[in-house]
Amino acid sequence: MSIIKYNPQSLFYAAKDEMDKVFDVMMKTYPFRLIENVSDNWQPQVDVIEKTSSYVVTADIPGVSPKDIKISVEHNTVTIQGEKKIEFNENDKNYKRAERYSGSFYRQFSLPSNIDEAKISAKVKNGVLILEIPKGTTHEMKYIEVQEE
């Protein structure tokens, strides 16, 4: 008799292998399927960089028109939202596969209190949203003296 170490993940991997076999059979049977909306809610990839005089937020939004992007700032919270529109014609028999993401997106970031909301600028270049958020005056911590009555 030999001792075999119990591995709880082995059950997961066995189930995954069985599901992979099922999907392989389905894909061989139906190799081309039109998917109208791969996702109704996607999120663009975002970088936030702190420079000496500003914060720069860049977001990958290929295929999104600048008129479909809304940016708001409230209480040092920057909100970027919009919609990527891809139109599919169900009657078009030329579509064999559709995988591009479409739908609305929403990203929100909290920034330090030293931003100058009046001077924020945004532009789209080569499918990348570039949001420049200048730093304002720094707010120093204020100490309050406690009085005895």
WOTAKA-V134920 format. One record per helix or strand. SS is the DSSP state (~ for helix, > for strand). FROM is the first residue (numbers start at 0). LEN is the number of residues. If there is no record, write none. Layout:
ss,from,len
SS,FROM,LEN
SS,FROM,LEN
This chain:
ss,from,len
~,8,21
>,40,1
>,45,5
>,53,7
~,65,3
>,68,6
>,76,8
>,102,8
>,114,1
~,116,3
>,120,5
>,127,8
